[in-house]
Every structure is written in structure tokens, then in C-alpha cells.
């Protein structure tokens, strides 16, 4: 499908992919087979502002006409870019009550795109937010799909898409894009002709359920931290259990496993809240003891009494230090500046990554250009080209090296405790084993209900 994209959009998509790959460590796309060839509405959750649209354009090889608030069109330069990218403005009452009648033209623009077998991108929640759940969605996606089908019989499909960020604000985090099975609008048409409001509500409810299946949806906000903690402690144990009974590592769906954990937590929250509260308290005490010892759970999980691996890690760190230093020196200023700008100007948590990647595109481009030009002037063309080629490689390696260095420092702390405070370490290991045993019992009770 990429070959069918307009040249301008194809260039823009390549530009976006280049910078997205710099900002995120890994982007996994599941369910690409669910992308229809014809008229489609992609309905996504919205955890990360503008970044979400960039990720979707990265993952889906079709030109998507996004619906965006009219506020984004107030800047003339940005409006020109958005119009050329095929973005359709939506006039929300809370933004500009005087122009809400313009949404008639907005809906007609959507009908025209879908009738031409194009695609629409919409965020049915109506707002961007940082919570690990799909909020109650609006009826817009259902209304557009059903009315298009009524007027044009375009064969519209609504595709639920889940965006899952390992850490929305962190540079070099991971992203999982889940593309769910399409919902066929034709199935609702008889209902829509007889009862438009009822059909819109039914399709909206079905879309809500479909979207929740593609994200890690946690019903109760007070359970958010508990889910994170149990994932950290117990998910690795579950993966190892699956591998031991014959599953290959590549066959284990980590995301679906997380969803099963959340389902179990929801079950005990409703049926046995006292039991879940006890687990929550035990996990909190365990994590507090880890923090006091300056340890992480993964270190206890991977204890190795042999010094060989540690010595090998130290040797590798020493070997890679020159390249990491080169990358760090050349990228220190733009890295720090983008971080400072994001912290200062991002008004909401969901704006942070967008601010950082946009400021990064600008600042890294400027710094690269200035640095390469200076080397060209001082040392000639060949030196400038070689120097320019080292910048992106050394920058990526410097960040990777920083992560490895921090991990190695954690390992050294673990081995220091093994030598000087073995009793404390044994107590922590025993506490962890008790937690795992309690979670195993809860898992068995949940599966045997």
C-alpha cells in the first residue's frame, strides 16, 4: 500500500519515521493484517497528544485524514501544514461556540473521504489523557460511519487501535500499537434506518469494548500502581512458566499476559477486596525495603553468584567508553536543551513527549548542521562527511551505554550486599519468594473459579 501514497505524504511519512525511530527504542505493531483496503475509520485512544498521530502514521501504510481541534489551525503556518497533511478541523463548543455550525462541513469532508475509499483518523475520547484506560467515547465515529454508509454504501469499517507506551515521557521508551479486528458498519444499517439514535449508541458501545481490548485498560484509578508493581514482580515468573511448559519465547504475547493480570486484579477487587488489599500492602512493604537497600526487583530476580558475568560487563563498558564519550560530548547540549524546554513549556503530562520530539527535531538539526559545517571548514569535505556519519550512531550508542552503565552499577550494589549484608539480601529474597507464592495461589484460584 505504501506505493499508492501521494508523493508529498510519502516524504512526510519517511521524515516522521526517521525521527520517531530516534526518539523511541522499539515500536511493535500487532494486527497489521486488520488494516482494510477500502473506506476505514481508525479509532484510537489518545495518551500522548500529537505523538499519537505520528505513531499511527508510522504504523499504518495509508494516508489518514485526522480529525483535530480547530484550535490547532489558529497558527497560519501550522494550519498550512495541517491542510496539506489532510487534517480536518473539528469545531468543539468548548473551544469556539460561535463556529460550531462549521461542523456540518467537517462531517461532509469525512463523508467525501470515505466515499472515495479513503481513511479517517479519530480520537473518540475527545481529549488526550495520561490514564491507563479508555475513557467513555463520544458518538462521532459511529455517526460518521453510519451516515456515510447510508448515503454512499461505501463499505465503511471502523478499526479499533490501541496505543500503549512503556513510559510516555521517557526518551527511548517502547511503544506497542495494537490494531484490532474491523467493525463492519453494514451490520448496523437496518437498525440505523429504523432507530438512528439507538444504532449510534449500539455501535459506540461496541467500539468502546473493542478499543478497551487493545489497551491495558484498568477500571479503577486506585489500582494503577498495583498493576505496575505486580507486572514488575510477577510477569517475568509467568513468562518463565509458559516457556517451561513448551512455549517458545517469541510465542509469548507479553501484552495479552498483562491484560490477563489486570483481569485477575479486577476479579479480586470485586470478589475478595481484603485479599487484594493484603497483596497490595505486602508489595508496598517489599518495594520500600528494596528502595532502602538501593536495589530493584530485577536484580533479585537475576541473582548470579558467579563473578564472571559482572567482570565481562565491566570489560565491555571499558571497551565502549570512547565511542560513548564521543556521542555524549556531541549530543550533550541538544539533549539537555530539549529536556529543559519540555519541562518548562509542556503544560500537561500528555504534552511532554510532543514538546520534546518537536524541539528535538529542530535543535538536533541545527546542532548537526552547525557542527558538520564547522568541521568542513576546518578539516575539509572528507572529514566533515565522516564526522557527520558518526553523529547519529554515536548518539544512539551513548544512550544505550548510559542504560548499561546504570544496570551495571545496580549489579555492583547487589554484589556488595552479597559480601557485606548477606542477611538483608536473604531476607529480601525470602520476602520475594513469599510474594510469588501468594500470587501463584491467587492465580490458581482465579483460573479455577
QUIQUI-V679178 format. One record per residue. N is the residue number from 1. RES is the residue in one small letter. PSI is psi as a letter, one per 20 degrees, with the letter a starting at -180 (none if undefined). OMEGA is omega in degrees with one decimal (NA if undefined). Layout:
BEGIN
[[N,RES,PSI,OMEGA] [N,RES,PSI,OMEGA]]
END
This chain:
BEGIN
[[1,x,h,-177.4] [2,x,h,-177.4] [3,x,i,-178.4] [4,x,i,-178.7] [5,x,q,173.7] [6,x,q,-175.4] [7,x,g,-179.2] [8,x,g,179.6] [9,x,h,178.8] [10,x,g,178.2] [11,x,g,179.7] [12,x,h,-179.3] [13,x,g,177.2] [14,x,h,178.2] [15,x,g,179.5] [16,x,g,-178.9] [17,x,h,-179.8] [18,x,g,-175.4] [19,x,h,176.7] [20,x,g,178.5] [21,x,h,175.7] [22,x,h,-172.2] [23,x,h,-177.8] [24,x,q,-178.9] [25,x,g,-176.9] [26,x,p,175.8] [27,x,o,178.3] [28,x,p,179.8] [29,x,o,178.4] [30,x,p,175.1] [31,x,k,-179.9] [32,x,h,178.8] [33,x,i,-179.0] [34,x,i,179.9] [35,x,o,-178.9] [36,x,q,175.0] [37,x,h,-174.7] [38,x,b,-177.0] [39,x,p,-176.2] [40,x,q,171.2] [41,x,o,176.1] [42,x,o,-177.8] [43,x,o,-171.9] [44,x,q,164.8] [45,x,r,-168.3] [46,x,m,-175.8] [47,x,i,-167.3] [48,x,k,173.4] [49,x,c,-174.3] [50,x,h,179.7] [51,x,h,-177.8] [52,x,g,179.4] [53,x,h,177.6] [54,x,g,179.4] [55,x,g,-179.6] [56,x,g,177.6] [57,x,h,174.8] [58,x,g,-170.3] [59,x,h,-171.9] [60,x,o,-175.0] [61,x,l,172.9] [62,x,q,176.1] [63,x,p,-176.5] [64,x,p,175.3] [65,x,o,-177.3] [66,x,q,169.1] [67,x,p,-178.1] [68,x,q,179.8] [69,x,q,-178.0] [70,x,i,178.8] [71,x,h,-178.7] [72,x,i,-177.4] [73,x,j,-177.5] [74,x,h,173.9] [75,x,p,-172.8] [76,x,g,-179.4] [77,x,g,178.7] [78,x,h,179.0] [79,x,g,178.7] [80,x,g,178.5] [81,x,g,-177.6] [82,x,g,178.3] [83,x,g,179.9] [84,x,h,178.5] [85,x,i,177.4] [86,x,j,-179.9] [87,x,p,-178.2] [88,x,p,-177.9] [89,x,q,174.4] [90,x,p,-175.8] [91,x,n,-178.6] [92,x,q,-178.2] [93,x,h,-177.3] [94,x,h,179.1] [95,x,g,-174.6] [96,x,n,-176.1] [97,x,h,-175.4] [98,x,h,-174.6] [99,x,j,-177.2] [100,x,h,179.0] [101,x,i,179.0] [102,x,i,179.9] [103,x,i,173.5] [104,x,g,177.5] [105,x,h,177.6] [106,x,g,179.4] [107,x,h,-179.0] [108,x,h,177.0] [109,x,h,177.4] [110,x,g,178.3] [111,x,g,-177.4] [112,x,g,179.2] [113,x,g,-177.3] [114,x,h,178.1] [115,x,h,176.9] [116,x,j,179.1] [117,x,k,176.7] [118,x,a,-176.6] [119,x,q,175.9] [120,x,q,172.7] [121,x,p,-175.5] [122,x,q,175.9] [123,x,n,-170.3] [124,x,i,177.3] [125,x,h,176.5] [126,x,i,179.9] [127,x,q,173.6] [128,x,q,-177.4] [129,x,r,-173.8] [130,x,j,-175.6] [131,x,q,-179.2] [132,x,m,-179.9] [133,x,r,172.6] [134,x,o,177.0] [135,x,r,178.9] [136,x,p,-173.3] [137,x,q,177.3] [138,x,r,-175.9] [139,x,i,-172.6] [140,x,g,-177.6] [141,x,g,179.7] [142,x,g,-178.8] [143,x,g,179.6] [144,x,g,-177.2] [145,x,g,-176.3] [146,x,g,-179.2] [147,x,h,175.4] [148,x,g,-179.5] [149,x,h,179.5] [150,x,g,-175.0] [151,x,h,-168.1] [152,x,i,-175.3] [153,x,l,-172.0] [154,x,i,-178.3] [155,x,l,-174.4] [156,x,p,172.9] [157,x,q,172.9] [158,x,p,-175.2] [159,x,o,176.2] [160,x,p,-179.1] [161,x,p,178.5] [162,x,p,175.9] [163,x,p,-176.9] [164,x,o,-178.3] [165,x,p,176.7] [166,x,h,177.8] [167,x,o,-171.7] [168,x,h,-172.9] [169,x,i,-172.3] [170,x,p,171.2] [171,x,p,179.6] [172,x,k,172.2] [173,x,r,179.6] [174,x,q,177.6] [175,x,p,173.2] [176,x,p,177.5] [177,x,o,177.3] [178,x,p,178.9] [179,x,o,-173.6] [180,x,r,179.1] [181,x,p,-178.4] [182,x,q,173.3] [183,x,p,-176.9] [184,x,o,-178.2] [185,x,h,-177.4] [186,x,h,-178.7] [187,x,h,-174.3] [188,x,j,-169.4] [189,x,h,177.7] [190,x,g,176.8] [191,x,g,-176.6] [192,x,h,179.7] [193,x,h,-178.3] [194,x,h,-175.5] [195,x,n,-175.2] [196,x,g,-177.3] [197,x,g,180.0] [198,x,h,179.6] [199,x,g,178.1] [200,x,g,-180.0] [201,x,g,-179.5] [202,x,g,179.1] [203,x,h,178.3] [204,x,g,178.4] [205,x,g,179.0] [206,x,h,178.0] [207,x,h,176.5] [208,x,g,179.7] [209,x,g,-178.2] [210,x,h,179.3] [211,x,h,-179.6] [212,x,h,179.2] [213,x,i,-175.9] [214,x,j,175.6] [215,x,r,174.3] [216,x,n,-171.3] [217,x,o,179.9] [218,x,o,-173.5] [219,x,g,-172.3] [220,x,p,-179.5] [221,x,h,-177.9] [222,x,i,178.7] [223,x,i,-174.6] [224,x,g,-176.1] [225,x,h,179.6] [226,x,g,178.2] [227,x,g,179.1] [228,x,g,-177.0] [229,x,g,-179.0] [230,x,h,174.9] [231,x,g,-177.7] [232,x,g,-174.4] [233,x,g,-164.1] [234,x,h,-174.9] [235,x,g,177.7] [236,x,h,177.9] [237,x,g,179.5] [238,x,g,178.9] [239,x,g,178.7] [240,x,h,178.3] [241,x,g,-179.6] [242,x,h,179.4] [243,x,h,-179.3] [244,x,h,-179.1] [245,x,j,170.4] [246,x,i,178.0] [247,x,q,173.7] [248,x,q,-178.4] [249,x,h,-178.7] [250,x,i,-179.4] [251,x,i,-178.1] [252,x,o,179.2] [253,x,o,-175.1] [254,x,h,-178.0] [255,x,g,179.9] [256,x,h,176.1] [257,x,g,176.6] [258,x,g,178.0] [259,x,h,178.1] [260,x,h,175.6] [261,x,g,179.6] [262,x,g,178.3] [263,x,g,178.5] [264,x,g,179.0] [265,x,g,176.6] [266,x,g,-179.6] [267,x,g,-177.4] [268,x,h,177.3] [269,x,h,-179.7] [270,x,g,-172.4] [271,x,g,-177.6] [272,x,m,-176.4] [273,x,h,179.5] [274,x,h,178.8] [275,x,g,178.8] [276,x,h,178.6] [277,x,h,178.1] [278,x,g,177.0] [279,x,g,-179.0] [280,x,g,179.6] [281,x,g,178.9] [282,x,g,178.6] [283,x,g,-179.5] [284,x,g,179.5] [285,x,g,179.0] [286,x,g,179.8] [287,x,h,177.5] [288,x,h,179.0] [289,x,h,175.8] [290,x,g,-179.0] [291,x,g,179.3] [292,x,h,179.1] [293,x,j,-178.9] [294,x,l,179.8] [295,x,r,172.2] [296,x,q,-177.3] [297,x,h,-177.3] [298,x,h,-179.6] [299,x,g,176.1] [300,x,h,-178.7] [301,x,h,-173.1] [302,x,k,-179.0] [303,x,p,179.1] [304,x,o,-175.3] [305,x,i,-179.6] [306,x,p,-179.4] [307,x,i,-174.7] [308,x,g,-178.5] [309,x,h,179.7] [310,x,g,179.2] [311,x,h,178.9] [312,x,g,178.9] [313,x,g,179.6] [314,x,g,178.3] [315,x,g,178.8] [316,x,h,177.8] [317,x,g,178.9] [318,x,h,-179.7] [319,x,h,-176.8] [320,x,i,-174.5] [321,x,g,-178.8] [322,x,g,179.7] [323,x,h,178.6] [324,x,h,178.3] [325,x,g,178.3] [326,x,g,179.1] [327,x,h,-179.7] [328,x,g,179.8] [329,x,g,-176.4] [330,x,i,-176.7] [331,x,j,-174.0] [332,x,g,-175.6] [333,x,g,179.7] [334,x,h,178.5] [335,x,g,-179.0] [336,x,h,-178.9] [337,x,g,179.0] [338,x,h,178.4] [339,x,g,179.7] [340,x,g,-179.4] [341,x,g,-178.9] [342,x,g,-179.5] [343,x,h,-176.1] [344,x,h,-170.5] [345,x,i,177.2] [346,x,o,-175.2] [347,x,h,179.3] [348,x,r,179.0] [349,x,h,-178.2] [350,x,i,178.1] [351,x,i,-168.8] [352,x,g,-176.4] [353,x,h,178.6] [354,x,g,179.1] [355,x,h,-176.3] [356,x,g,-177.5] [357,x,h,179.1] [358,x,g,177.4] [359,x,h,178.3] [360,x,g,177.6] [361,x,g,-178.8] [362,x,g,-173.1] [363,x,g,179.2] [364,x,h,177.6] [365,x,g,179.7] [366,x,g,-177.7] [367,x,g,177.7] [368,x,g,-177.5] [369,x,g,-178.3] [370,x,g,-177.5] [371,x,g,-179.7] [372,x,g,179.3] [373,x,g,-178.9] [374,x,g,179.7] [375,x,h,177.1] [376,x,g,-178.1] [377,x,h,-175.3] [378,x,h,-169.5] [379,x,i,175.2] [380,x,r,-172.5] [381,x,g,-175.7] [382,x,g,178.9] [383,x,g,179.1] [384,x,g,179.8] [385,x,g,179.0] [386,x,g,179.5] [387,x,g,179.6] [388,x,h,179.1] [389,x,h,-179.0] [390,x,i,-171.6] [391,x,g,-177.7] [392,x,h,-179.1] [393,x,g,-177.7] [394,x,h,178.3] [395,x,g,178.5] [396,x,h,-179.5] [397,x,h,-179.9] [398,x,h,179.5] [399,x,g,176.8] [400,x,g,-179.9] [401,x,g,179.1] [402,x,g,177.6] [403,x,g,-179.8] [404,x,h,179.9] [405,x,g,179.5] [406,x,g,178.9] [407,x,h,-180.0] [408,x,h,176.7] [409,x,h,176.0] [410,x,g,177.9] [411,x,g,178.7] [412,x,h,176.2] [413,x,h,178.6] [414,x,g,-178.7] [415,x,h,175.4] [416,x,g,178.8] [417,x,h,178.2] [418,x,h,-177.6] [419,x,h,-171.2] [420,x,h,-176.9] [421,x,l,-176.4] [422,x,h,179.7] [423,x,g,178.2] [424,x,g,-178.5] [425,x,h,178.6] [426,x,h,177.2] [427,x,g,178.9] [428,x,g,178.3] [429,x,g,179.4] [430,x,g,178.6] [431,x,h,179.4] [432,x,g,179.4] [433,x,h,177.4] [434,x,g,177.7] [435,x,g,-180.0] [436,x,g,179.7] [437,x,g,178.4] [438,x,h,178.1] [439,x,h,175.8] [440,x,g,179.5] [441,x,g,178.5] [442,x,h,178.9] [443,x,g,-179.2] [444,x,g,-179.7] [445,x,h,-179.2] [446,x,g,-177.7] [447,x,h,-178.5] [448,x,j,-178.0] [449,x,none,NA]]
END
